[in-house]
Amino acid sequence: MSQKQLALLLTFLILLTLIIKTLHPAISFTQDLGRHLKLGEIILQERTVPKTNLFTYTNRDFPFINHHWLSEIIFFLLYSASGINTLIILKVILLTLSFALALLVAKRLASPEEAGQSSWATTAITAVFFLPIFLERTHIRPEIFSFLLFSLFLHLLLPREKKSPSKDQGDKFSQSPPARLTAWLASQLSIFRSNQTVGDKKISVALVLIPFLLLLWVNLHIYFATGLALVTFFVLEKIIRKEHIKQHLLLLVACYAIIIFNPNGLAGALEPLQIFKTYGYSIVENQTPFFLEKTLGTPSVLPFKISLLLTAVALVSSFRQKQIFAFLSLSFFTFLALKQIRNFPLYALTAIPFVSQSLHPYLTKSLNFLERLRHLEDPERGRGAERGRRGASPEFNRRVASRAVEGSPLSLFIILLALLYQSYTVVTALTRTPPALGLPPHLNESFEFFKNQKLTGPIFNNFNLAGLAIYHLYPDELLFVDNRPEAFPPEFFQEVYIPMQQDPSVFALVDTQYHFNTIIFQHIDITPWAEKFVSSITQNPDWAVIYLDERTMILVKKTTAPVDQMITAQNALTKLSPLLNTNDRGTLRNLLHFFVKANWPEAASYTEQRLRFVNP
């Protein structure tokens, strides 16, 4: 396989994997998307961005800084115009563009003097190891805009002027369709690259564009702070190297000044530094990768560990070569990824260019060795396909052995591993999680049941279900809690929300204060307090389960519950027969877990048998 073929194959497999893995039903509706859509609607109707909690009766007036209001408007307009599939496709496009732009930056950075195949092959090989890390976050969230802007900032801040390839350097790859497409994209983006010399002054269009992009970013998502960090590292490098200090300081001042132009002014600009100070509730995305590997077995952590070895090579290389921007950026975003798994995509986008640059000299030797080996002539058996059909002669084997030292064994192993791993990833992605649009099954049925049965609040709900509940119930019903820890005082979670799930007596005490009529609870919540609550409330004689699916349960006071709607341990098999006769393993596992917690042994035994039948 030639370098051109390797580069084309890996790039195709990478982009195919990216599309397959991101093209999935919008489970994010149960997390944040429902709330984002409702807020987008409210902002457009009221022509103002709400600055309080708004959605709960427990803390409705608690101050809240909405740092992604513009994303919510975009989501709402697209969803209103053409439905959820439009948002899914938007997400796929933005994530694919983000990753593809990082690849273009990496190719340019890996070897600015070369025209084609070795730098592109090196980039593709490197990207294989970082793609699983980037794919840790594939839901419809405002951060998808941040990923694209982050890659664009890397493009603007990492310019490299390519030399025109000579005839000797020109090759077939440079005339291939992918290469021509890459060259066209590069030419279209060239106006955004800095260091364009005019007279005796260097004029950078990027210096003008970056503050305005940051103005957009600060109103789209809180990750604007990461773009500001990139600019800071870039300017710091220029100051240390004494390159146009005044111009670059002006850029930095403009960037820091422009971020106050958001609905919350200075408070909004400082929110990235303040947001975690009032977090009274731990959520999965804010945990360290090693903690999640231990507790949840998060699959992206193993590739992350492997990538850290490659990142260490890049850090050493950038430190030795005094590449200040590279060293600071890679160190900073590696630290963020180690601290919170939500930062994995930013780490991957940062690492691909710098790791590719550091690995390029080593991988190129092996790539060139493989290229020469492909064209090496056997004096007795010919070359290429003819040699493959007739087998190699002893003389040819001796020549191969004499040249083997040209290719590093470790580099050759990395190349082979990248090719095999990416091929395996595509096959498993297609067979296990085929692409799909729409919403997960039964996602909205619990709230349709709530409305059809004319149930009323006050509602007690759990954290995980809030986004979907807000979308369906606001403004008719307010919630007990929603899934924004920063929109509540920390003591609310630590002194009320968590204890009332852990201790039935505390729940009873809170019930006397708020007089709950309905409980809507996501029973697949795996927090220890939620598991205890599911067990205790389903066995509480004052409450009755009247709705159950693979994610959600609804309970009402037993004194108001219609007898024919009650789901109990005795009638669960009859009431839930359509749900239990599914062949979906995820649904059966969730139901089995619920039946065990609720102490419904007959239903649990039947569901376990169904699971064994479906998955022997």
N, C-alpha and C positions, 0 to 999 in steps of 0.2 A: 504494500500500500504506500503510495507516494504521500509527501507532506500535504499536497493539495487535497488529496482524497481524505486523509486523516482529518484535516481542518474542516472540510465540508461535512464529513460524516458526524464528527463530534458536535459541530455547531447545529446541525439539523436535529440530532438527538437531544441536545440541551434545550433548544427552543420547543421541540415537541413535548418533552417532559414538562417544561414550564407551563405550556398551554393545558396539558392534560391535568396537571395537579391544581391549577387555579380555576379550571372550568368545572365547578361543582355547585350543588344547590346552596342557596343562601341561608345557611344555618346562623349567620350573623344576625338575623332578625331577632333571635332570642337574646342576643348579647347587647349590642349597642345600636344596630341599624334602625330598629323600630323607634327608638328615642330620637335618633338623628332625623328621621323623616318627619316626625311630629314637630320637632323644633324648627326644621326648615319651613314647615307649613305655618307655624306660629310667627316666625320672623317675617315672612312675606305678608301675612295678614295684618300684623300689628306695626310693621315697618320699624321694628326695634328689636334688639337682641336682649332676651331676658337675662337679668343679672341676679336672679335668686333661684333656689331649688325648684320651685314651681309645681312639681309633680307629686309631692307627698303631703299628707296632712300632718305628719309629725314634725317636719322641718321646712315648711313651704317657703318661709321668708329667709332661710339661711343663704348668705351670699354665695354666688357661684360665678366663676369667670369662664365664659364660653370661648374657648380658644380655637374652635373649629366651625364657627357659624357659617362661613362661606361654603365649606364642604357640604354642610347640611342643606343649604339652599340648592346647590347643584344636585345632590342626591334626590331631593324632593321634586325638583322640576323634571328630572329624567324619569323618575318613578311614576310621577303623575302622567307624563306624556305617553310612556310605553311600557310600564311595568317593571317587574323585578329582573327580567332577563337582560334588560338594557344596562342595569347596574352591574350585573355579573360580567357582561361583555366589556363594560368600561373598566372594571377591575382587571380583567385578563389583559386588556390592551395596555393599561398603565404599568402593570407589573412586568409585562414582556418588554415594553419600551425601556423601563428602568434598567432591567438586566442587560438588554441589548446595548444600551448606551454605555454601560459600565464595560462591556466587552470591547466596544470601539475605543474607549479611553485606554483600556489595557493594551490593546493591539498597538496603538500609537505610542504608548509609553514604553512598551517592551523593547522596541527597537526602532527608533525614529528614522534611522538611515536606511532601513530595509523596506522593500516594496511589498513584500507579500507573505509567502507561505510560512516561513519559520516563526515569525512573530504571531501570526494568526493561529497557527497550530499550538504554540505555547499558551496563548490566551485561552483557547478552547480547552486544553488539558487542565489548566488552572481552574477554569470555571466549573469543571465537573465536580471538584472537591468543595466548592462553595455554594453550588445550587441547592443542595438539601437544606443548608442553613438559611438561605434566602427564602425558601418555601415554608419556613416556620410560620409565617404570617400571610395567609391567603384569603382573609375575609374582607368583606366590603366595609372598610373603615376609612376615615379621613386620612389615615397615614399613607394610603396608596398614592395620594398626591405628593406627600413628602418624599417618597422613594424616588419618584421621577425627578423632582426638583433637586434632590440630593445628587443623583447621577449627573444632572445638568450642571450643578455647581462644580463637580469634579471635572467635567469636561471643560468648563470655563477656566478653572484654576490650574489645570494641568495641560497647557498647550505645548505642543512640540512641532517644530517646523521640519517637515520631511524633505529630504533631498530627492531630487528627481532621479529615478533609477537609470543607470546606464544600460547600454545594450547588453553588456555582460551580466548585469544584475537582473535584467528583465527575464521573465520566465513565463511559461504557459499559464501559471496561476494568475499572474497580473492581468491576463486577458479573459479570465473566466468570468461568467455572469456574477457570481457572488462578489468577486473582487471589484468588478465595474460598479456594482451596486454600492459597495463600501466606499469606493472612490467618489461616487456621486453624493452620498450622504455626507462625506467629509467636506466636499466642496460646498454643499448647502449650509453646513455648520461653520464654515471657515470664517464667516463674518463675526462669529462669537468668540473666536480665539484671540488671545491677547498677543502682545509683542509684535504688532505690525508696525514696521518702521516707516515713518514719514519724515524726511529731512533728517535733522539731528535729534528728533524727539520720538519717543515711543508712545504711540497712542493705543490704548486698549479699549475696544468697544465693550469688553467684559466688565471693565470698571464702571461703565455707565449702566449696563444691564443688571448687574448683581443687586444693587440696592432696590431696584424696582421689582425684581423677582422676590426679594426678601419681603417687600411690602405685601405682595400677593401671599407669600408663604405664611406670614404671621397671622393672617386671617383664615388660612386653610387648616392649619394643624400646629400643635405645640412643638413639633420637631423643627420648627423654624430655628430653634436654638442650635441645632446641629449644623445648619447652613452657616450660622453666625460663627460657630467654632471653626469651620473650614476656612472662612475668610480670615479669622484671627490668626490661624496657623500660617496661612499664606502670607499675610502682611508681616508677621513676625520673621519669617524667612527672608523676605525682601529687606527688612530693616537690618537684620544681622549681616546680610550680604551687601548692604549699602546700595541698593538698587532703587532709585527714584523714591526715596523715603517720603517726601512730601506728598506725592501723588497717592502712594499706598496708604499713608496715614489718613488722607482725605477720604479714601474709600472706606476705611475702617470706621471713621467717625460717621460717615453717611449711613453705613449699615446699622450702627448702634442707634443712630438718631431716628431712622425711619421706622423702626419696629414699634415705636409708641403710637403709630397711626393704626390703631385698632379700637374696637368699641370700648375697651377697658383702659385705654391709655397706658400709663406707666405700669399699672398693676398687671395689665395683660402682657406687657413686655417682660416683666419680672416673674411671671407665673411659672416658667420652667424651674426656677430656683426655689419656689415656694410650695409647689403642688403636693409634694410628698410629706411636707411638714404637718399637714392636717389629715393625712391618711390614717383612719382608724380601723381599716379593714384590709387584709391581705388578699390580693387576687393573683391568679396563676401567672399572668404575663409579667408581673413584677418580681417573680422569684428568680433565683439563680438557676442556671441550667443544670448544675450538679444536684441541687435539691430536687428538681423536677425529674431528673433521671432516676433518682433513688425512690421517689414517692409515686410517680406516674409512669415511669419508663419512657419518657419523651424520646422518640426515635432520632430527632435531629441533633441530640447531644453527642452521639458517637462521631458523626461527621465533624462536629464542632471541635471535638478533642483532636481529631486527626489534623484539622485545618490549623490548629494552634502550632503544630510543628512547622508547617509551611510559613505561617505568619512570623514565627521566631526567626526563620531564615531571612525573611524580608526585613525584619526590624534590625537584625545585625548588619545586613547589607546596607540599609539606608543610613544607619549610624556611622558605619565606616566611610561611606561616600559623602557624609555630611549633607544628606538630603533631609533638611529640617522639616519641611512640610510633610513629607512621606512618613518620617519617624513619628512626629507628633500626632498626625491624623490616625495612623495605624495603631499607635499606643492608646490613644484616647478611645477609639471605637472598639478596640479589643477589650478595654476595661469596661466599657458600657455593656458589652455582650456578656462578659463574665458576671456582671452585677445583676442584669435583668435580661430574661430571654426575649422580651419584646424588642430588644435592640439587635437581634440576630441579622435582620435584613441590612441594616446600616453597616454592620461589621462586614458582611459579605460584599456589599457594593464597594466599600473602602478597600478591602483586602485584595480583590481580584486584580486591579491595576498594579499594585505594588508587589504582590507576590509574583505575578506574571513577569514583571520587570526583573525581579531578583532571580527567578528560575530560568529566565530566557537563555543565558549563556550555557547552562548545563544541559537543558533540554535540547537546545539547538545542536549540540555535538551529537547527541543520540539520534535526533531527527535526520541530520546530515548523513550519519553512518547508515541509517536504514535506507535513505535515498540512494546512496552509493551502492549499498548491498543489493538493492533491487536491480541496478543496472550492471552489476558485476558479471562479467562474461565467464562462463565455464568453457575452457578450451576444448573440452571433449563433448559437452552436452548442450552448448548454446547458452542462451540467457532467457530470463523471464519465464513465459508460459512453457516454452519448449523444455527448459531445464526442469520445470515443475513436473512435466509429464514423464520425463526420462529419468529423473533422479540426479542428484549431484555426484560429481566424480570426486575421488580422493583429493585431486589437485585443487578443486574448487573449495572443498572443505578446509584445506590448508590455508587458502587465501582468506577465507572468512575468519578463521581463527587468528590469522596475523593482523587482521583489521579490527578485531573485536575490541581492542583496547581503545579505539576511537570513540566508542560509545560507553558512557558510564552505565554500569549494571543497574544502579539505583534509578537513574533517569529512564532507562529502558523499562524497568519495572513500573515506574510511575505512568509512563505512556500506555503500557499494556493494561494496567489497572484502571486507568481513566476510561479507556475504550470499553473494556468488559463491564465495568460498573455502570456506565451510562446506558449501555445496551440492556443490561439487566433491569435497570430502573424503568426504562420505557415499557418493557414487557410486563413487569409487575404492576405498573400504573394502569396499563390498559386492561389487565385482567382483574385486578382487585378493586380499583376505583375508576371505572370508565367515566369519561366526561358526561356531565349532565347539567341541565338548567333548572330553573324553577325553585320551588321551596321543598324542604323535607316533608315527608308524609305526616299528616295530622298536626302540622305545626300550629294552625289557627283554630283547630277544632275545639280546644278547651275554652277559648274566649267566645267562639260562636255559641257554645253551650251556655256560657255565662249570660250572654245577651238573650238567647232564646228562652231561657228559664226565668228571665227577669230577676236575676240575683242582684243583690245590692251590697254596698259596703256598710260600715267600714271593712276594708279588706286587710287581712294579714297575708303578706307575700314574702318570698325570699328574694335575695339579691339577684340571683341569676336570671330570673324570669322578668325582671322589671322592664327591659327594653321593649319586649313584645307586649307586655301589659299596658305600657304607656301608649303605644301605637293604637291599641284597640279600645282602651277605656277612657283616656283623657279627652275632653274635660269632664265627662259625666261622673267618673270615679277617680279619686286620688288613691295613692298607694301608701303602704306603711314605710317602704324603703325602695330606693332605686339603685341602679348599679353604677353610681358615681361616688366613690368614697370621699372625694374632695367637696361634695355638696352637702356634707353632714358634719356636725361636730364629732371629733374622735370618740368622745365618751358615749355617744349614741350607740355605736357599735359595741364598745367594750362593756358598757353598763346596762344596755337594754337588749339590743338585737341578738347578740350571741347568748347571753345568760338565759333569755326566755326560751331559747331552743334547747338549751342544755338541761334546764330544770322546769318540770311541769308546774311547780308552784309559782315560779317567776312568771311563766306564761299566764297563769290564772290571774296573777296580780295585775299584769299589763292589760289583760282582757277587761278587768273591772274598770280600767281607766278609759279604754278606747271602745269597748263594747263591740267586738268583732262580730260580723254577721257571716262572713265568708272567708275561707282560707284557700288561696290559690298558690300552690307550692310545686316547684320543680323537684320531684323526688329523686332525680339522678344527681342532685347536688352531693358532692363527695366530701364536703367539710365534715369534721367529726360532730359538730353541733347540729348540722342538718340531718345527719343520719340518726342521731338520737331523737330529733324532733319527729321525723317520719315514724319512727317506732312508737313513740309515746302518744302522738296525736291520733294515730289510727286505732289505738287501743283505749283512747279516752272515751268514757261513756257519754260525754256531753256532745261529742262531734260525730258526724256520719260522712263517709265517703260517698259522693253522688256522681263523681266523674273520675275516670282513670284512663290514661293512655301511656305510651312508652316513656313519656317525659314528665307529665304533669298530673297532679291530683287536685280535685276540688272538694272541699268539705264545707258543710253548713252545720249550724246548731241542730242537734237531733230533734229538738222540739218543733222545728220548722221544716224538717226534711220530709218530703213525700216518701211513704214507705216503699212504693214501687220503684223508686230511684236509688234506694240505698244499696251500696255494694259492700258486701260483708264476706267474711271468710267462708260462710256457708253457701252463698250464691255466686261467688266470683267466677266459677267455671261457666256458669250459665250466662251471666251478665256480660262477661268478657270473651265469650266464645269466638266472635269474629277476629278479635285482636290476638287471641292465643293461637289461632290456627294459621298464623303467618309463617313464612319460611325465612323471614329476616332474622338473622342471628342477633343483631344489635337490639332489636325490639324484644326478643325473648330474654336476652341477658338482663336488660333493664327491668323487665317485669319480674323476673326471678328474684332479682335483688330486692325489689319492692316487697314481694310476698314474704321473703325471709324476714325483712325488717318489721313488717306488719304482723308477723306471726300467723300467716294464713297457710298452714302446712299442706292442705290438699291442693291448693292452687300452685304452690311452690313445687310439689312433687310432679304434677302434670306438666308444668313448664319445663322442668328439668328433663323430663322424658322427651318433650318436643325438641329441646335443644340437642339431645343426643341423636334424635332422628335426623334433624336437619344437618348437624355437624358430627357425624359418627367419630 
